[in-house]
Structure formats: structure tokens, C-alpha cells
Amino acid sequence: MSVQNRAGGLHISVSIPDSILSEKDSLLLKTQITGYIARALAIFGAEELKIYHDAKYGAKGDMELLELILRYVLTPPYLRKQAFGMRKELKYVGTMPPVTIPSHTVEKNDRIRFGHVFKQRGGMFVHAGLDRPIELVGFTGDAGDIIPVEIVEARGRLYARPASFSKYSGFSIRKFHSLSSLLGSLEGGSAVIFTSRVGRPVSEVYLDIAGEIKSKGSVEVLFGGPKSGLEDVLGDEQRKMGHWLNTVEGQQVKTVRTEEALLITLGIINMLYRI
């Protein structure tokens, strides 16, 4: 699905472990946690989510489940039936809060909307929330893609062609087999923030962090899992890569859940970018 960031010009990339689902032993609870993650990322216009495997605590299949449910919730509601059909892993998606991002709120008469591509009779067609599928012209991608399209009516013929969507349409998802492989993929040019209870209080360094975020216009934010923080799994050299920050100062609970820290941290980054 095409993703375009409209978070005031700031590129936000977030990394979380698959073990964020490990403490939940039912599909219902795993689905609800995934919904909180999607909602937090969408609120602040994150452009990318990276999921890494937690070798110690990540349960088999949780990475794939997390990705599947996130892709479902990012898909415009009028395309979900065609794109996903009936899958047992999606049994509880109705319990998730809607993200209601701009790509989900198009009206029936809107000329630009999203379509689910499929092949039929040797040609390409799209389901685009209209009364019937329509032909897709000028498309060189694959069946199964979800893309923004322009609905065109000319000489009594209705068809679709690839288009651009100028508003926020969600975040891309990338998977990594380990945190080390994820770190190895990072490119220069972004402010890198490791969240940790043992990190420096953000109130002590916020001016420096704000300056770097604003000058680079891009930020990578990494989170640990519910049973092991980033400080528990990274070596000394890896710890030198970025800023180690405690973004939940003065917490009065024993632990802050990753999905809670995600919402708090992105709120702080959003503020720092704008001060």
C-alpha cells in the first residue's frame, strides 16, 4: 500500500519487537494490543514500522500475526473483504479502535481513492468501493496490491488509473530476524533514539534532541520488549549509536508497557519537533 507522510514534514520510523505480543495468551488480547500500536503510530503520522524478532521472548508466529493485523487495519474498510477474505487470525479485528486516517475516509464520489488490484480475463482490474470492479489501465505492478487510483469517466467508459494520494495513508511495515540486523540496516541522516528506563531523562537533554530532530527532519525510535529492555540486549558498541532516553520520567508503576511508552514517546517527539 502506498504510504505518504504528512506529519508536518518529520519522517518517523519506529522499531518494536515481536515479543510485544508474548505476554498475551489469547488472540483477542494480541489483536487489541496491535490495535493500540496502530492507533499510536497513526496519530503521529509515522511513516514506517520495523518489527524485529526477539530471540529470547518472541513467540513463534507473533511477528506474522502482528504484521497481518496491522496490514488489515491500514487497509481502507471498503477493501478489506476483497484483500483478506475470511481468516481465523482476524477473528477479533472488530474490537480494535478505528484509525480513521485520510485514506480511510474517502467519499463514494471522490475521484481519488484506493483500489485493490486483481487480474481478470488477462487484464487488470480494481475493487475501489464502487458498485462494481472497474478496469485499471497504465499499471505495471502486481495483483493483490492496494494503490491509490483516479476514477475516470470518458466517452461513456468508467476506468481507473494509478494516481498519487496527497494525504497521510499509513505506514509501511518491514520485518527483521534480529535487532542487530535492524541496526545494521539503519542509514545515516536520522536522529536515533533508544528508549530505556535507564536512559537520560528527556527533560535534561530536550533542547539538544529537539535541535537534532528539527535539523535532520527524520527520527528512528527503538523500543525494547516487555521482558527485556534494549539495554539488556545491546552491546557496548551498539549503545553508542544514538541517544538513550527515559521518556517516561517519574513513573509510579513498576513497568510501562511498550504500547504505552510508544504513545508517550511519540507525543514527546512531536512536541520537540515543533518547539
TORKOL-4160 file (C-alpha; in steps of 0.2 Angstrom, whole numbers, padded with zeros to 4 digits, m for minus):
275
<pt num="1" X="0000" Y="0000" Z="0000"/>
<pt num="2" X="0007" Y="0017" Z="m0004"/>
<pt num="3" X="0012" Y="0027" Z="0011"/>
<pt num="4" X="0014" Y="0046" Z="0011"/>
<pt num="5" X="0019" Y="0055" Z="0027"/>
<pt num="6" X="0011" Y="0071" Z="0032"/>
<pt num="7" X="0017" Y="0073" Z="0050"/>
<pt num="8" X="0022" Y="0091" Z="0047"/>
<pt num="9" X="0037" Y="0086" Z="0037"/>
<pt num="10" X="0045" Y="0074" Z="0050"/>
<pt num="11" X="0049" Y="0057" Z="0045"/>
<pt num="12" X="0046" Y="0045" Z="0059"/>
<pt num="13" X="0052" Y="0027" Z="0059"/>
<pt num="14" X="0048" Y="0016" Z="0074"/>
<pt num="15" X="0055" Y="m0001" Z="0079"/>
<pt num="16" X="0047" Y="m0014" Z="0091"/>
<pt num="17" X="0050" Y="m0032" Z="0095"/>
<pt num="18" X="0038" Y="m0046" Z="0091"/>
<pt num="19" X="0038" Y="m0050" Z="0109"/>
<pt num="20" X="0026" Y="m0036" Z="0112"/>
<pt num="21" X="0013" Y="m0049" Z="0110"/>
<pt num="22" X="0022" Y="m0063" Z="0120"/>
<pt num="23" X="0013" Y="m0059" Z="0137"/>
<pt num="24" X="m0004" Y="m0061" Z="0129"/>
<pt num="25" X="m0010" Y="m0079" Z="0128"/>
<pt num="26" X="m0026" Y="m0076" Z="0118"/>
<pt num="27" X="m0029" Y="m0070" Z="0100"/>
<pt num="28" X="m0041" Y="m0057" Z="0107"/>
<pt num="29" X="m0028" Y="m0049" Z="0118"/>
<pt num="30" X="m0015" Y="m0049" Z="0105"/>
<pt num="31" X="m0027" Y="m0041" Z="0092"/>
<pt num="32" X="m0031" Y="m0027" Z="0105"/>
<pt num="33" X="m0013" Y="m0023" Z="0108"/>
<pt num="34" X="m0010" Y="m0022" Z="0090"/>
<pt num="35" X="m0024" Y="m0010" Z="0088"/>
<pt num="36" X="m0016" Y="0001" Z="0101"/>
<pt num="37" X="0000" Y="0001" Z="0092"/>
<pt num="38" X="m0008" Y="0005" Z="0075"/>
<pt num="39" X="m0018" Y="0019" Z="0083"/>
<pt num="40" X="m0002" Y="0027" Z="0091"/>
<pt num="41" X="0008" Y="0026" Z="0075"/>
<pt num="42" X="m0007" Y="0034" Z="0065"/>
<pt num="43" X="m0010" Y="0048" Z="0077"/>
<pt num="44" X="0008" Y="0055" Z="0075"/>
<pt num="45" X="0009" Y="0051" Z="0056"/>
<pt num="46" X="0023" Y="0038" Z="0057"/>
<pt num="47" X="0029" Y="0033" Z="0040"/>
<pt num="48" X="0037" Y="0016" Z="0044"/>
<pt num="49" X="0036" Y="0002" Z="0057"/>
<pt num="50" X="0050" Y="m0010" Z="0059"/>
<pt num="51" X="0047" Y="m0027" Z="0068"/>
<pt num="52" X="0062" Y="m0037" Z="0074"/>
<pt num="53" X="0062" Y="m0054" Z="0081"/>
<pt num="54" X="0066" Y="m0056" Z="0100"/>
<pt num="55" X="0076" Y="m0072" Z="0100"/>
<pt num="56" X="0073" Y="m0075" Z="0119"/>
<pt num="57" X="0055" Y="m0070" Z="0121"/>
<pt num="58" X="0047" Y="m0069" Z="0104"/>
<pt num="59" X="0034" Y="m0082" Z="0102"/>
<pt num="60" X="0033" Y="m0092" Z="0085"/>
<pt num="61" X="0021" Y="m0084" Z="0073"/>
<pt num="62" X="0018" Y="m0067" Z="0083"/>
<pt num="63" X="0028" Y="m0057" Z="0070"/>
<pt num="64" X="0017" Y="m0063" Z="0056"/>
<pt num="65" X="0002" Y="m0061" Z="0066"/>
<pt num="66" X="0007" Y="m0043" Z="0071"/>
<pt num="67" X="0010" Y="m0039" Z="0053"/>
<pt num="68" X="m0006" Y="m0047" Z="0046"/>
<pt num="69" X="m0017" Y="m0037" Z="0058"/>
<pt num="70" X="m0008" Y="m0021" Z="0055"/>
<pt num="71" X="m0010" Y="m0023" Z="0037"/>
<pt num="72" X="m0028" Y="m0026" Z="0039"/>
<pt num="73" X="m0031" Y="m0011" Z="0050"/>
<pt num="74" X="m0021" Y="0000" Z="0037"/>
<pt num="75" X="m0032" Y="m0006" Z="0023"/>
<pt num="76" X="m0047" Y="0006" Z="0019"/>
<pt num="77" X="m0063" Y="m0003" Z="0026"/>
<pt num="78" X="m0071" Y="m0004" Z="0009"/>
<pt num="79" X="m0057" Y="m0015" Z="0003"/>
<pt num="80" X="m0054" Y="m0027" Z="0017"/>
<pt num="81" X="m0066" Y="m0041" Z="0012"/>
<pt num="82" X="m0058" Y="m0042" Z="m0006"/>
<pt num="83" X="m0040" Y="m0041" Z="0001"/>
<pt num="84" X="m0041" Y="m0053" Z="0016"/>
<pt num="85" X="m0057" Y="m0063" Z="0014"/>
<pt num="86" X="m0061" Y="m0073" Z="0030"/>
<pt num="87" X="m0046" Y="m0078" Z="0040"/>
<pt num="88" X="m0046" Y="m0085" Z="0058"/>
<pt num="89" X="m0032" Y="m0074" Z="0063"/>
<pt num="90" X="m0043" Y="m0059" Z="0060"/>
<pt num="91" X="m0057" Y="m0065" Z="0071"/>
<pt num="92" X="m0056" Y="m0051" Z="0083"/>
<pt num="93" X="m0052" Y="m0036" Z="0072"/>
<pt num="94" X="m0069" Y="m0028" Z="0076"/>
<pt num="95" X="m0063" Y="m0025" Z="0094"/>
<pt num="96" X="m0049" Y="m0013" Z="0088"/>
<pt num="97" X="m0051" Y="0006" Z="0088"/>
<pt num="98" X="m0053" Y="0013" Z="0070"/>
<pt num="99" X="m0038" Y="0023" Z="0064"/>
<pt num="100" X="m0049" Y="0034" Z="0053"/>
<pt num="101" X="m0034" Y="0041" Z="0043"/>
<pt num="102" X="m0037" Y="0051" Z="0027"/>
<pt num="103" X="m0036" Y="0036" Z="0016"/>
<pt num="104" X="m0050" Y="0028" Z="0025"/>
<pt num="105" X="m0062" Y="0042" Z="0024"/>
<pt num="106" X="m0065" Y="0045" Z="0006"/>
<pt num="107" X="m0082" Y="0048" Z="0000"/>
<pt num="108" X="m0091" Y="0037" Z="m0013"/>
<pt num="109" X="m0090" Y="0052" Z="m0026"/>
<pt num="110" X="m0072" Y="0056" Z="m0023"/>
<pt num="111" X="m0061" Y="0054" Z="m0039"/>
<pt num="112" X="m0045" Y="0049" Z="m0030"/>
<pt num="113" X="m0047" Y="0033" Z="m0019"/>
<pt num="114" X="m0038" Y="0017" Z="m0015"/>
<pt num="115" X="m0041" Y="0001" Z="m0025"/>
<pt num="116" X="m0037" Y="m0017" Z="m0023"/>
<pt num="117" X="m0029" Y="m0024" Z="m0039"/>
<pt num="118" X="m0034" Y="m0041" Z="m0046"/>
<pt num="119" X="m0032" Y="m0049" Z="m0063"/>
<pt num="120" X="m0047" Y="m0055" Z="m0074"/>
<pt num="121" X="m0048" Y="m0060" Z="m0092"/>
<pt num="122" X="m0030" Y="m0056" Z="m0095"/>
<pt num="123" X="m0032" Y="m0038" Z="m0089"/>
<pt num="124" X="m0030" Y="m0028" Z="m0073"/>
<pt num="125" X="m0045" Y="m0023" Z="m0063"/>
<pt num="126" X="m0048" Y="m0015" Z="m0046"/>
<pt num="127" X="m0061" Y="m0015" Z="m0032"/>
<pt num="128" X="m0062" Y="0003" Z="m0027"/>
<pt num="129" X="m0078" Y="0004" Z="m0016"/>
<pt num="130" X="m0089" Y="0007" Z="m0031"/>
<pt num="131" X="m0104" Y="m0003" Z="m0036"/>
<pt num="132" X="m0093" Y="m0015" Z="m0047"/>
<pt num="133" X="m0075" Y="m0018" Z="m0051"/>
<pt num="134" X="m0068" Y="m0007" Z="m0065"/>
<pt num="135" X="m0053" Y="m0009" Z="m0077"/>
<pt num="136" X="m0036" Y="m0002" Z="m0072"/>
<pt num="137" X="m0025" Y="0005" Z="m0085"/>
<pt num="138" X="m0007" Y="0010" Z="m0085"/>
<pt num="139" X="m0002" Y="m0001" Z="m0070"/>
<pt num="140" X="0014" Y="m0011" Z="m0070"/>
<pt num="141" X="0013" Y="m0019" Z="m0053"/>
<pt num="142" X="0006" Y="m0035" Z="m0046"/>
<pt num="143" X="m0011" Y="m0042" Z="m0042"/>
<pt num="144" X="m0015" Y="m0040" Z="m0024"/>
<pt num="145" X="m0008" Y="m0023" Z="m0022"/>
<pt num="146" X="m0018" Y="m0009" Z="m0014"/>
<pt num="147" X="m0014" Y="0008" Z="m0023"/>
<pt num="148" X="m0021" Y="0025" Z="m0025"/>
<pt num="149" X="m0031" Y="0027" Z="m0041"/>
<pt num="150" X="m0040" Y="0040" Z="m0050"/>
<pt num="151" X="m0058" Y="0036" Z="m0056"/>
<pt num="152" X="m0060" Y="0042" Z="m0074"/>
<pt num="153" X="m0076" Y="0043" Z="m0085"/>
<pt num="154" X="m0073" Y="0046" Z="m0103"/>
<pt num="155" X="m0084" Y="0043" Z="m0118"/>
<pt num="156" X="m0096" Y="0033" Z="m0108"/>
<pt num="157" X="m0082" Y="0022" Z="m0101"/>
<pt num="158" X="m0078" Y="0021" Z="m0082"/>
<pt num="159" X="m0060" Y="0015" Z="m0078"/>
<pt num="160" X="m0046" Y="0018" Z="m0066"/>
<pt num="161" X="m0028" Y="0023" Z="m0067"/>
<pt num="162" X="m0014" Y="0025" Z="m0055"/>
<pt num="163" X="m0013" Y="0041" Z="m0045"/>
<pt num="164" X="m0005" Y="0049" Z="m0030"/>
<pt num="165" X="m0014" Y="0052" Z="m0014"/>
<pt num="166" X="m0009" Y="0069" Z="m0006"/>
<pt num="167" X="m0013" Y="0065" Z="0012"/>
<pt num="168" X="m0007" Y="0053" Z="0025"/>
<pt num="169" X="m0011" Y="0034" Z="0021"/>
<pt num="170" X="m0002" Y="0025" Z="0035"/>
<pt num="171" X="0014" Y="0017" Z="0037"/>
<pt num="172" X="0025" Y="0004" Z="0029"/>
<pt num="173" X="0030" Y="m0012" Z="0038"/>
<pt num="174" X="0047" Y="m0021" Z="0037"/>
<pt num="175" X="0052" Y="m0037" Z="0047"/>
<pt num="176" X="0070" Y="m0041" Z="0053"/>
<pt num="177" X="0076" Y="m0058" Z="0060"/>
<pt num="178" X="0085" Y="m0049" Z="0074"/>
<pt num="179" X="0088" Y="m0032" Z="0082"/>
<pt num="180" X="0106" Y="m0032" Z="0076"/>
<pt num="181" X="0101" Y="m0034" Z="0058"/>
<pt num="182" X="0089" Y="m0020" Z="0060"/>
<pt num="183" X="0103" Y="m0009" Z="0067"/>
<pt num="184" X="0114" Y="m0014" Z="0053"/>
<pt num="185" X="0101" Y="m0008" Z="0040"/>
<pt num="186" X="0100" Y="0010" Z="0048"/>
<pt num="187" X="0106" Y="0023" Z="0036"/>
<pt num="188" X="0114" Y="0040" Z="0042"/>
<pt num="189" X="0104" Y="0056" Z="0042"/>
<pt num="190" X="0091" Y="0052" Z="0056"/>
<pt num="191" X="0091" Y="0056" Z="0074"/>
<pt num="192" X="0092" Y="0039" Z="0083"/>
<pt num="193" X="0083" Y="0037" Z="0100"/>
<pt num="194" X="0084" Y="0021" Z="0111"/>
<pt num="195" X="0070" Y="0021" Z="0124"/>
<pt num="196" X="0075" Y="0015" Z="0141"/>
<pt num="197" X="0071" Y="0017" Z="0159"/>
<pt num="198" X="0090" Y="0019" Z="0162"/>
<pt num="199" X="0092" Y="0032" Z="0149"/>
<pt num="200" X="0095" Y="0050" Z="0152"/>
<pt num="201" X="0079" Y="0060" Z="0157"/>
<pt num="202" X="0072" Y="0068" Z="0142"/>
<pt num="203" X="0069" Y="0084" Z="0152"/>
<pt num="204" X="0088" Y="0086" Z="0154"/>
<pt num="205" X="0093" Y="0085" Z="0135"/>
<pt num="206" X="0077" Y="0090" Z="0126"/>
<pt num="207" X="0084" Y="0106" Z="0118"/>
<pt num="208" X="0099" Y="0096" Z="0110"/>
<pt num="209" X="0087" Y="0082" Z="0105"/>
<pt num="210" X="0074" Y="0095" Z="0098"/>
<pt num="211" X="0088" Y="0103" Z="0088"/>
<pt num="212" X="0094" Y="0087" Z="0080"/>
<pt num="213" X="0077" Y="0081" Z="0076"/>
<pt num="214" X="0072" Y="0098" Z="0068"/>
<pt num="215" X="0089" Y="0099" Z="0058"/>
<pt num="216" X="0088" Y="0081" Z="0051"/>
<pt num="217" X="0069" Y="0080" Z="0049"/>
<pt num="218" X="0070" Y="0062" Z="0052"/>
<pt num="219" X="0070" Y="0051" Z="0068"/>
<pt num="220" X="0072" Y="0032" Z="0072"/>
<pt num="221" X="0064" Y="0027" Z="0088"/>
<pt num="222" X="0068" Y="0010" Z="0095"/>
<pt num="223" X="0058" Y="0001" Z="0109"/>
<pt num="224" X="0063" Y="m0015" Z="0119"/>
<pt num="225" X="0051" Y="m0029" Z="0124"/>
<pt num="226" X="0040" Y="m0032" Z="0140"/>
<pt num="227" X="0053" Y="m0044" Z="0147"/>
<pt num="228" X="0069" Y="m0036" Z="0142"/>
<pt num="229" X="0074" Y="m0018" Z="0138"/>
<pt num="230" X="0086" Y="m0013" Z="0124"/>
<pt num="231" X="0099" Y="m0010" Z="0137"/>
<pt num="232" X="0098" Y="m0029" Z="0141"/>
<pt num="233" X="0101" Y="m0035" Z="0123"/>
<pt num="234" X="0113" Y="m0022" Z="0115"/>
<pt num="235" X="0132" Y="m0022" Z="0117"/>
<pt num="236" X="0143" Y="m0008" Z="0121"/>
<pt num="237" X="0147" Y="m0003" Z="0103"/>
<pt num="238" X="0129" Y="m0003" Z="0098"/>
<pt num="239" X="0124" Y="0008" Z="0113"/>
<pt num="240" X="0135" Y="0022" Z="0105"/>
<pt num="241" X="0124" Y="0023" Z="0090"/>
<pt num="242" X="0111" Y="0036" Z="0097"/>
<pt num="243" X="0103" Y="0044" Z="0111"/>
<pt num="244" X="0097" Y="0034" Z="0126"/>
<pt num="245" X="0082" Y="0042" Z="0133"/>
<pt num="246" X="0070" Y="0039" Z="0148"/>
<pt num="247" X="0054" Y="0047" Z="0140"/>
<pt num="248" X="0043" Y="0042" Z="0155"/>
<pt num="249" X="0050" Y="0051" Z="0169"/>
<pt num="250" X="0043" Y="0049" Z="0187"/>
<pt num="251" X="0033" Y="0033" Z="0183"/>
<pt num="252" X="0024" Y="0027" Z="0198"/>
<pt num="253" X="0020" Y="0009" Z="0191"/>
<pt num="254" X="0033" Y="m0005" Z="0191"/>
<pt num="255" X="0033" Y="m0006" Z="0172"/>
<pt num="256" X="0027" Y="0004" Z="0157"/>
<pt num="257" X="0021" Y="m0007" Z="0143"/>
<pt num="258" X="0028" Y="m0005" Z="0126"/>
<pt num="259" X="0012" Y="0001" Z="0118"/>
<pt num="260" X="0011" Y="0014" Z="0132"/>
<pt num="261" X="0029" Y="0020" Z="0130"/>
<pt num="262" X="0026" Y="0021" Z="0111"/>
<pt num="263" X="0011" Y="0034" Z="0113"/>
<pt num="264" X="0020" Y="0044" Z="0126"/>
<pt num="265" X="0037" Y="0044" Z="0117"/>
<pt num="266" X="0029" Y="0049" Z="0100"/>
<pt num="267" X="0020" Y="0063" Z="0109"/>
<pt num="268" X="0036" Y="0070" Z="0116"/>
<pt num="269" X="0045" Y="0069" Z="0099"/>
<pt num="270" X="0030" Y="0078" Z="0091"/>
<pt num="271" X="0032" Y="0092" Z="0103"/>
<pt num="272" X="0051" Y="0093" Z="0102"/>
<pt num="273" X="0050" Y="0094" Z="0083"/>
<pt num="274" X="0038" Y="0109" Z="0085"/>
<pt num="275" X="0046" Y="0119" Z="0099"/>
